[in-house]
Amino acid sequence: MITANSGDGKPIFVGFNAPFDWTFVNYYFLHFLKKNPFGIGAVDIKAMYMGATHSSWDATRSSQFPVDKQSEAEKHDALADARHQAKLFRYVRGLRNQAL
């Protein structure tokens, strides 16, 4: 999960399989802060990739993206995972910009 800014100061939840990650983040924000600053929406990198490449949902695995892969040692580390998702997001945003 990474965050972006909407341009008006409101954070945007971005994630690779965002619906999965958002449920956990939403729970903890509501439980501890009583408010989720992201609201109820999220940007899903998998769905963006599917739309940008016209691929099937099954073809949206992160291992199929042509970006640097995470090493086995980095897996399941929150910061390394967020950095990897940021790379995936930048890559997919570049695909979208090329298509425009």
C-alpha positions in Angstrom: 0.0 0.0 0.0 1.2 3.5 -0.9 -0.4 6.8 -0.7 -0.6 9.6 -3.3 -2.0 13.1 -3.1 -5.0 14.2 -5.0 -3.6 17.7 -5.6 -6.0 19.2 -3.1 -4.3 17.7 -0.1 -6.5 14.7 0.3 -4.6 11.4 0.5 -5.4 8.7 -1.9 -5.0 5.0 -1.0 -3.1 3.1 -3.7 -2.3 -0.5 -3.6 -1.6 -3.7 -5.5 -4.8 -5.5 -4.8 -6.0 -2.4 -3.0 -9.4 -3.9 -1.9 -7.5 -6.5 0.2 -5.1 -4.0 1.9 -7.7 -1.3 2.3 -9.9 -3.5 4.6 -7.1 -3.8 7.1 -6.0 -0.2 6.9 -9.7 0.9 7.2 -10.2 -1.2 10.3 -7.2 0.2 12.1 -8.0 3.8 11.2 -11.6 3.4 12.4 -10.6 1.5 15.5 -7.9 3.8 16.7 -8.7 7.2 15.2 -12.5 6.8 14.5 -11.8 8.2 10.9 -10.2 6.9 7.8 -8.5 9.8 6.0 -8.7 7.8 2.7 -12.5 7.6 2.8 -14.1 4.6 1.1 -12.1 4.6 -2.1 -8.8 3.3 -3.4 -6.8 3.1 -6.6 -6.0 -0.5 -7.5 -2.8 -1.0 -9.4 -3.9 -4.4 -10.8 -7.0 -2.9 -12.3 -5.0 0.0 -13.8 -2.6 -2.4 -15.4 -5.5 -4.5 -16.8 -7.0 -1.4 -18.3 -3.8 0.0 -19.7 -2.6 -3.2 -21.3 -6.1 -4.7 -22.2 -5.0 -7.9 -20.4 -7.0 -10.4 -18.5 -7.3 -10.3 -14.7 -5.2 -13.4 -14.5 -2.4 -11.6 -16.3 -2.1 -8.9 -13.6 0.3 -10.7 -11.3 3.1 -8.4 -10.1 5.6 -11.0 -11.2 4.5 -10.3 -14.8 5.4 -6.5 -14.6 8.7 -5.6 -16.2 10.0 -3.8 -13.1 12.8 -4.8 -10.7 11.6 -7.8 -8.7 11.8 -7.9 -5.0 14.3 -10.4 -3.6 13.0 -13.2 -1.4 14.6 -11.5 1.6 12.4 -8.4 1.1 9.1 -10.2 0.9 6.7 -9.6 3.8 8.5 -6.5 4.9 6.1 -3.6 4.9 8.5 -0.9 3.8 10.0 -3.0 1.0 6.5 -4.0 -0.1 5.4 -0.4 -0.2 8.5 0.6 -2.2 7.9 -2.2 -4.7 4.2 -1.2 -5.1 5.4 2.4 -5.7 7.5 1.0 -8.6 4.6 -0.9 -10.0 2.3 2.2 -9.7 4.9 4.4 -11.5 5.2 1.8 -14.2 1.5 1.5 -14.8 1.0 5.3 -14.7 3.7 5.5 -17.4 1.7 3.0 -19.6 -1.4 5.1 -19.2 0.5 8.3 -20.2 2.0 6.6 -23.2 -1.5 5.7 -24.4 -2.9 9.2 -24.2 
